[in-house]
Amino acid sequence: MSAGLPREGEEDEVAAEINVTPFIDVMLVLLIVFMVAAPLSTVDVPVTLPTSSAAPAERPADPIWLTVTAQGAWSVGDVEVAPEGLAAALQVASGGDRERAVLIRGDAALPYGEVMTVLDALREAGFLKVALVGKEAAGG
């Protein structure tokens, strides 16, 4: 009749089945989270990087990406910013941590004077850990 406690003389039955429904639910939620987060972690501002024959350096953990296009447009991550708003955009992107590395992705056609303007703006904003990003030469 009822599925309560076993009576005297009856043995407990061992349940050999595991309920995997909660496990599948958690896995599907994690799959969706990673599917949404993965595209957000890439930088999608198109830029033609200059090539370099130097050995690649180790990439810092969690850098801030500053992209300068051939037309002179500045972007922090994927968000375009005006040169006057660079300091505020970097504060937001870094969470107030001025020790985070800033990686500059400058177009190959960018004049040297524009690169210096970007470096001066970074120094004035208090970000001193700066690196230039280039494309590896075909020979390695």
C-alpha positions as CSV (number, residue, x, y, z in Angstrom):
1,M,0.0,0.0,0.0
2,S,2.3,2.7,1.2
3,A,6.0,3.1,0.5
4,G,6.9,4.0,4.1
5,L,9.4,2.3,6.4
6,P,10.1,-1.4,6.0
7,R,8.3,-3.7,8.3
8,E,9.9,-6.2,10.6
9,G,11.5,-9.0,8.7
10,E,11.7,-7.0,5.4
11,E,15.0,-5.8,4.1
12,D,15.7,-2.3,2.7
13,E,16.1,-2.3,-1.1
14,V,19.1,-0.6,-2.4
15,A,18.3,2.0,-5.1
16,A,20.8,1.5,-7.9
17,E,19.6,4.4,-10.0
18,I,21.0,7.9,-9.8
19,N,18.9,10.8,-10.7
20,V,20.9,12.6,-13.4
21,T,18.3,15.3,-14.2
22,P,19.8,17.9,-11.8
23,F,23.2,17.1,-13.2
24,I,22.0,17.6,-16.8
25,D,20.3,20.9,-15.8
26,V,23.5,22.3,-14.3
27,M,25.5,21.2,-17.4
28,L,23.0,22.9,-19.7
29,V,23.2,26.1,-17.7
30,L,27.0,26.1,-17.8
31,L,26.9,25.4,-21.5
32,I,24.8,28.5,-22.1
33,V,26.9,30.6,-19.8
34,F,30.1,29.7,-21.7
35,M,28.4,30.1,-25.1
36,V,27.5,33.7,-24.1
37,A,30.8,34.6,-22.4
38,A,33.2,33.2,-25.0
39,P,32.4,35.8,-27.7
40,L,32.6,38.6,-25.2
41,S,36.2,37.8,-24.3
42,T,37.5,38.5,-27.8
43,V,38.4,41.9,-29.3
44,D,36.5,42.5,-32.6
45,V,37.9,45.9,-33.7
46,P,39.5,45.2,-37.1
47,V,43.0,46.4,-37.4
48,T,46.1,45.5,-39.5
49,L,48.9,44.8,-37.1
50,P,52.5,45.4,-38.1
51,T,54.8,42.4,-38.2
52,S,57.7,41.8,-35.8
53,S,60.6,39.4,-35.9
54,A,61.1,39.6,-32.1
55,A,60.3,36.6,-30.0
56,P,56.8,36.8,-28.5
57,A,56.6,37.9,-24.9
58,E,54.4,36.2,-22.4
59,R,51.0,37.8,-22.4
60,P,49.9,39.3,-19.1
61,A,46.9,38.0,-17.2
62,D,43.7,39.9,-18.0
63,P,45.0,42.8,-20.0
64,I,43.1,45.9,-21.2
65,W,43.0,46.1,-25.0
66,L,43.4,49.6,-26.5
67,T,42.9,49.6,-30.3
68,V,43.8,52.5,-32.6
69,T,42.6,52.1,-36.1
70,A,44.2,53.6,-39.3
71,Q,41.5,56.3,-39.2
72,G,42.6,57.3,-35.7
73,A,39.6,55.9,-33.8
74,W,40.4,54.7,-30.3
75,S,38.6,51.7,-28.7
76,V,38.9,50.2,-25.2
77,G,37.9,46.6,-25.7
78,D,35.1,46.8,-28.3
79,V,33.9,50.2,-27.1
80,E,35.0,53.2,-29.1
81,V,36.1,56.2,-27.0
82,A,37.2,59.7,-27.7
83,P,40.7,60.7,-26.7
84,E,39.4,62.9,-24.0
85,G,37.4,60.0,-22.5
86,L,40.2,57.5,-22.5
87,A,41.1,57.9,-18.8
88,A,37.5,57.4,-17.7
89,A,37.1,54.3,-20.0
90,L,40.3,52.8,-18.7
91,Q,39.1,53.4,-15.1
92,V,35.9,51.5,-15.9
93,A,37.7,48.7,-17.8
94,S,40.3,48.2,-15.0
95,G,38.0,48.5,-12.1
96,G,40.3,51.3,-10.7
97,D,43.4,49.1,-10.8
98,R,46.1,51.2,-12.6
99,E,48.6,48.3,-12.3
100,R,46.8,46.3,-15.0
101,A,48.6,46.0,-18.3
102,V,47.3,47.9,-21.3
103,L,48.0,46.3,-24.7
104,I,48.0,48.7,-27.6
105,R,46.8,47.2,-31.0
106,G,47.9,49.9,-33.4
107,D,47.2,49.7,-37.2
108,A,50.3,49.3,-39.4
109,A,49.3,52.5,-41.2
110,L,49.1,54.6,-38.0
111,P,51.6,57.5,-38.0
112,Y,54.2,57.6,-35.2
113,G,52.8,60.8,-33.9
114,E,49.5,59.2,-33.2
115,V,51.2,56.4,-31.3
116,M,53.0,58.9,-29.1
117,T,49.6,60.7,-28.5
118,V,48.2,57.4,-27.2
119,L,51.2,56.7,-25.0
120,D,51.0,60.2,-23.5
121,A,47.3,59.8,-22.8
122,L,48.0,56.5,-21.1
123,R,50.7,58.1,-18.9
124,E,48.5,61.0,-18.0
125,A,45.7,58.5,-17.0
126,G,48.2,56.7,-14.7
127,F,48.6,53.5,-16.7
128,L,52.3,52.8,-16.9
129,K,52.3,49.1,-17.8
130,V,51.9,49.4,-21.5
131,A,52.9,47.0,-24.4
132,L,52.6,47.2,-28.2
133,V,51.0,44.3,-30.0
134,G,52.3,43.1,-33.3
135,K,51.9,40.2,-35.6
136,E,54.5,37.5,-35.7
137,A,56.7,37.4,-38.9
138,A,56.0,34.5,-41.2
139,G,59.5,33.0,-40.5
140,G,58.8,32.6,-36.8
